[in-house]
Amino acid sequence: KAIFEKGIEGTLINKYAADVLAFAMECPIGMTPFVTRTTSVNLPPEGQYDFSAGVVHRRSDTQINVYLTDYFRGTIATNTYLEDDGYGWLGWKYITLSLSPSTETGWIELNSYTKYRRKQGFVTVSAYCDGDLTLTQNAYTVIGTLPVGYRPSTKIPIVYNTIGGSMDTQAGSINDEGKIELYTETAGKNYWAFSVTYPI
């Protein structure tokens, strides 16, 4: 056991609380981590708190806060003891955090030559065509449309490569509606590739 600053208690092995509220009453002033088991009593009645980690914050001889985590739902249960005016334990209350699910994805196929993914706040669109789609000469060819959630907030320029033949103007864009367009000045371009990444 190590003491971190006055009144802060840290342990390598968390203490077992057979009776959560009685355990809290015996804790010293400061922070004391603990764990519960299936045999523990005076647990929060709602949720899964029978094998959880918690902490007691004893602020003074007359005020104690207990925090206990629901290992299944991620909810935090808290109970407060106030000795002043004879209040005692005020009862369990619950703090529920609403977290968005992960927005990261693996590669998703848009079509046979285009795929995309979202990672750490960025979308990457990667395309490689080996003859499946011939680009229209002197015009923009739409090669696909990204779904909502992967579209940029403004038009993103693309510079792409053609494979074989002469080099020409090779540019395109992804607009805020998710439309991916490529432009070429040369006829017969059906081997091409690009990769672009932008914040979302």
C-alpha positions in Angstrom: 0.0 0.0 0.0 1.2 3.5 -0.8 0.0 6.9 0.4 -0.4 9.5 -2.4 -0.7 12.9 -0.7 -2.4 13.4 2.6 -5.8 11.6 2.8 -5.4 9.7 -0.6 -5.1 6.0 -0.2 -4.0 3.7 -3.0 -3.8 -0.1 -3.0 -2.4 -2.7 -5.3 -5.2 -5.0 -4.3 -8.6 -3.4 -3.9 -10.4 -4.1 -0.6 -13.5 -6.3 -0.6 -16.7 -4.7 0.7 -19.0 -7.4 2.2 -21.4 -4.6 3.1 -20.9 -1.6 0.9 -22.3 1.0 3.2 -20.8 -0.4 6.4 -17.4 -0.6 4.6 -17.7 3.1 3.6 -18.4 4.1 7.2 -15.1 2.5 8.3 -13.0 4.1 5.6 -10.4 6.8 6.5 -10.7 10.3 5.2 -9.7 10.4 1.6 -10.2 8.0 -1.3 -10.5 4.3 -0.9 -11.0 1.9 -3.8 -12.9 -1.3 -3.3 -14.6 -4.2 -5.1 -17.8 -6.0 -4.6 -18.7 -9.7 -5.0 -21.9 -11.7 -5.5 -22.2 -12.0 -1.7 -21.9 -8.2 -1.0 -25.0 -6.5 0.5 -26.3 -3.0 0.4 -25.7 -2.8 -3.3 -27.6 -0.5 -5.7 -30.9 -2.3 -6.5 -30.9 -1.4 -10.2 -28.2 -2.8 -12.5 -25.2 -5.2 -12.2 -23.2 -4.1 -9.2 -22.5 -7.5 -7.6 -18.9 -7.8 -9.0 -17.8 -4.2 -9.6 -15.2 -1.7 -8.8 -15.9 1.3 -6.7 -14.4 4.1 -4.6 -15.3 5.7 -1.3 -14.7 9.4 -0.9 -14.8 10.3 2.8 -14.7 14.1 2.9 -15.0 14.3 6.7 -16.4 12.5 9.7 -19.9 13.6 8.7 -19.9 13.3 4.9 -19.2 10.2 2.7 -19.7 9.6 -1.0 -19.7 6.1 -2.5 -19.4 5.5 -6.3 -19.8 2.1 -7.8 -19.7 1.1 -11.5 -22.2 -1.1 -13.4 -19.8 -3.4 -15.3 -22.5 -4.3 -17.9 -24.1 -1.0 -18.7 -21.4 1.4 -17.7 -23.7 3.3 -15.3 -22.3 4.8 -12.1 -24.3 4.5 -8.9 -23.7 6.9 -6.1 -24.9 7.2 -2.5 -24.2 10.0 0.0 -24.0 9.9 3.8 -24.7 13.1 5.7 -24.6 13.0 9.5 -25.7 16.6 9.9 -29.4 16.9 10.9 -29.7 13.1 11.1 -30.0 12.5 7.4 -27.9 9.3 7.2 -27.6 7.5 3.8 -29.6 9.4 1.2 -30.2 6.4 -1.1 -28.7 5.2 -4.4 -28.8 7.5 -7.4 -27.6 6.7 -10.9 -25.5 8.5 -13.5 -25.8 7.2 -17.0 -23.5 8.4 -19.7 -24.8 8.4 -23.3 -21.8 7.7 -25.5 -22.0 7.5 -29.3 -20.9 4.2 -30.8 -17.5 4.0 -32.5 -17.6 5.9 -35.8 -14.6 3.9 -37.1 -15.2 1.3 -39.8 -13.3 -1.1 -41.9 -13.2 -0.9 -45.7 -16.7 -0.8 -47.2 -17.2 -1.5 -50.9 -19.0 1.2 -52.8 -18.7 -0.8 -56.1 -16.3 -3.2 -57.8 -13.6 -0.5 -58.1 -14.2 1.9 -55.2 -14.0 1.4 -51.4 -14.1 3.8 -48.4 -13.6 3.8 -44.7 -13.8 6.2 -41.7 -11.1 6.3 -39.0 -10.2 8.8 -36.3 -12.3 11.5 -37.8 -11.2 11.1 -41.4 -12.7 9.4 -44.4 -10.5 7.7 -47.0 -11.8 6.9 -50.5 -9.7 4.5 -52.5 -10.3 3.4 -56.1 -8.6 1.1 -58.6 -10.3 0.3 -61.9 -8.7 -2.4 -64.2 -11.2 -2.1 -67.1 -14.6 -2.2 -65.4 -15.5 1.5 -66.2 -14.4 3.6 -69.1 -14.3 7.3 -68.4 -16.2 9.6 -70.7 -13.9 11.8 -72.8 -14.0 15.6 -72.2 -16.6 15.2 -69.5 -17.1 14.2 -65.8 -17.9 10.6 -65.1 -19.7 9.7 -61.9 -18.1 6.6 -60.5 -20.2 6.4 -57.3 -22.0 8.3 -54.5 -20.9 8.1 -50.9 -23.6 7.6 -48.2 -24.5 10.2 -45.6 -21.9 10.2 -42.8 -19.0 9.8 -45.2 -19.6 12.9 -47.4 -17.3 15.9 -47.1 -18.7 19.3 -46.0 -17.3 20.9 -49.1 -16.0 19.8 -52.5 -12.8 17.8 -52.3 -10.5 17.8 -55.3 -9.0 14.5 -56.6 -6.0 14.0 -58.7 -5.9 10.5 -60.2 -3.6 8.3 -62.2 -4.4 6.5 -65.5 -2.5 3.3 -66.3 -1.0 3.0 -69.7 -1.3 5.3 -72.7 -0.7 9.1 -72.8 -0.9 11.4 -69.8 -3.7 14.0 -69.8 -5.7 16.2 -67.5 -6.7 13.8 -64.8 -8.7 15.5 -62.0 -12.0 15.1 -60.3 -13.8 15.8 -57.1 -16.1 14.5 -54.3 -18.9 17.0 -53.5 -20.9 17.6 -50.4 -23.6 15.2 -51.7 -21.1 12.4 -51.9 -20.9 12.3 -55.7 -17.5 11.1 -56.9 -16.6 12.5 -60.4 -13.5 12.0 -62.6 -12.6 14.1 -65.7 -10.5 13.0 -68.6 -9.6 14.6 -72.0 -8.6 11.3 -73.5 -10.9 8.6 -74.9 -10.8 5.0 -73.7 -9.5 5.5 -70.2 -10.6 2.4 -68.3 -7.5 1.8 -66.1 -7.2 4.4 -63.4 -6.7 4.7 -59.6 -6.7 7.3 -56.8 -6.8 7.6 -53.0 -8.0 10.7 -51.1 -8.5 11.4 -47.4 -10.4 14.3 -45.8 -11.8 15.2 -42.4 -15.4 14.5 -41.6 
